[in-house]
Amino acid sequence: MTSPEPIVQHLPDEQRYELRRGEAHAILTYQRDETRIVYDHTFVPVEFRGQGVAEKLVRAALADARTENLQVVPQCSYVEKFIARHSEFQDLLAADS
């Protein structure tokens, strides 16, 4: 029997998205106001790398930004590169980012 696929959790009180497996967890942190969200840091532990974990975090965060009509400021280099590679998210970028 295989263990279930970990899911991304949004922890708004901690201003982060998280994916846990056992004690290890990957995170995407942010800061937000009424109209904008700044994604400022992504961390994926070594045991999660190469498994698409960062992409799962970013996709979940961007989907929420779209749902909440927030403009995205990608201060994190991974988020910036992800949006540049995926044109379907470029409309979320804040005009001055």
Secondary structure, 3 states (H helix, E strand, C coil): CCCCCCCEEEEHHHCEEEEEECCEEEEEEEEECCCEEEEEEEECCHHHCCCCHHHHHHHHHHHHHHHCCCEEEECCHHHHHHHHHCHHHHHHECCCC
